[in-house]
């Protein structure tokens, strides 16, 4: 027996009507994503398609956000490039909203606070990036500066670039953070050397070096918390 299309469902069960009547918070992730993609395939509705994709992602929007357009279009019938782009754009907007929520608080005086701010920027990357977080004397966020992308070695992180950005923003506190795509947050010898170089440079310029934080998806390593600064 053919499955009913969403427009043939009872009105209270249709995602768009359900959102209008009861609010967006009452919809499942699959229903919200189904509204965005609009339709499924001949074999399944948009809701069923998104349920299947989410199930393959362990029902995690974070995992879904790591998918590429090719991943979605190659693996799922009914998921063309336009729909895949829409899903990826929605995941990116979710990450940006989370960053804005953290930034509105602006006080980044702990490793946990910095991790929560930067994790959405870095958790889906398949390469290493290093960023300098700039703050005023009250640990209030001023700006951040990308220092390297594609790999992290002692020579790839430009300490001068970090200090120049701090001086231009009148920052008195600086934190360094970078990601480990491998998922292992433990620092390498290169990480140790970069930390020492940044600490010495900040001392010379009378800027407080708050921390060096290594970010993975769900965990972090803090040099400050481990008593290594």
TIPAKE-353733 format. One record per residue (C-alpha): residue in three letters; x, y, z. Coordinates in pm, whole numbers, plus 50000, padded with zeros to 5 digits. Layout:
<pts>
ALAXYZ;...
</pts>
This chain:
<pts>
UNK500005000050000;UNK501355034449904;UNK502275057450189;UNK500205088850231;UNK501775121450124;UNK502025148450391;UNK499215168250229;UNK497005137550275;UNK497745135350648;UNK495315147550912;UNK495715185150938;UNK496995183851298;UNK499785160351192;UNK501125181250904;UNK504345198751013;UNK503475233450879;UNK499965233351026;UNK501265218751351;UNK503815246851378;UNK501175273351313;UNK498745258851567;UNK501055247051842;UNK504405264551793;UNK507775254051655;UNK508895238951987;UNK506285211251953;UNK507825197551632;UNK510495170851620;UNK513815177551447;UNK512655156151155;UNK509435176251120;UNK511285209551129;UNK513745197750865;UNK510885183650656;UNK509355218450641;UNK512635231350499;UNK513125204950229;UNK509445205950131;UNK509085170949985;UNK510525136050003;UNK510405110149727;UNK507825086849576;UNK508695061349844;UNK508615082950156;UNK507425116550283;UNK509755145050371;UNK509295136650741;UNK510145099850687;UNK513175109450478;UNK514495132450749;UNK513755106451018;UNK515855081450825;UNK518725105850775;UNK518665116351141;UNK518545080151250;UNK521705073551048;UNK523245103251231;UNK522375088851571;UNK519595115051593;UNK522285141451639;UNK522055175051465;UNK525785179251530;UNK526505148151324;UNK524075159451053;UNK525925192651038;UNK529125174350945;UNK527545159250632;UNK528545172850293;UNK526195179450002;UNK527645148749831;UNK527045127250142;UNK523365136150146;UNK522685134449773;UNK524585101949716;UNK523155082950011;UNK519495093050015;UNK516935090649740;UNK514845122149724;UNK517635143949862;UNK518805165049570;UNK521415192649584;UNK518895220249664;UNK517485201049961;UNK520945191350084;UNK522075227750067;UNK518985237950265;UNK519705212450540;UNK523375222750565;UNK522405259650572;UNK519945252750855;UNK522625234951059;UNK525035263851003;UNK522415289251116;UNK521905268751432;UNK525615270051506;UNK525765307551443;UNK522815313751673;UNK524545294451949;UNK527695315351902;UNK525655347451922;UNK523955335652242;UNK527375330352400;UNK528775362652262;UNK525905382752413;UNK527155371952757;UNK530625382752646;UNK532435373052967;UNK535035346752875;UNK536895342753201;UNK537165304853203;UNK538205276252977;UNK534615263552978;UNK533265297252860;UNK535825299652579;UNK535165263652478;UNK531415269552459;UNK531995300352245;UNK534455284752001;UNK533175248851975;UNK530495257751718;UNK533155275051508;UNK535485245351512;UNK533705212651590;UNK532875203251229;UNK536295211351081;UNK538325183550918;UNK541535203850953;UNK543235222551234;UNK542705259751290;UNK544155282851554;UNK542405314051686;UNK543315341751927;UNK540475353652153;UNK540855389952257;UNK539375404452578;UNK539515435852789;UNK540645437053151;UNK537235424453269;UNK537425393453046;UNK534805408352815;UNK534985395852457;UNK536345420852205;UNK537175400751893;UNK538875369551763;UNK541565364751502;UNK542345334051292;UNK546055326251317;UNK546385294851104;UNK544385270150899;UNK545165235950759;UNK547745224651010;UNK549325234951335;UNK553085236551389;UNK555355259451582;UNK555985280051270;UNK552425280751132;UNK550985301551418;UNK552055337751375;UNK552475351051730;UNK553065386051592;UNK549675385151419;UNK547975376751750;UNK549755404951934;UNK549085429851654;UNK545365421551668;UNK545395425452047;UNK547075459552028;UNK544705472051758;UNK541715462051970;UNK543255475352293;UNK542965440352436;UNK544715433152765;UNK543855395952783;UNK544475369752515;UNK543565332952491;UNK544705308652224;UNK542565279852106;UNK542785253951832;UNK541005221851738;UNK542045185551707;UNK539915169051435;UNK541115135051560;UNK538965139251871;UNK541955135252104;UNK542275167152313;UNK545725159352457;UNK548415184252347;UNK551355175652124;UNK554925187952161;UNK554175214051893;UNK551195225652101;UNK553495229052404;UNK556035249352207;UNK553355272452064;UNK551965278052414;UNK555385287452549;UNK556075311452260;UNK552705328452299;UNK553125331452676;UNK556575347652646;UNK555395371552373;UNK552395382452580;UNK554605388252885;UNK556875410552676;UNK553895431252559;UNK552295431552907;UNK549245412652783;UNK547795386053013;UNK547905351952843;UNK544815335452989;UNK544875300652840;UNK545535277652549;UNK542525255352488;UNK542435225152258;UNK538915218552130;UNK537365186052013;UNK533745176251956;UNK532505173452314;UNK535785177852506;UNK538575202652561;UNK542035205252714;UNK543005236652906;UNK546655244652981;UNK545475267853258;UNK543225242253424;UNK546025216753409;UNK548385241153583;UNK550685244553285;UNK550715282453247;
</pts>
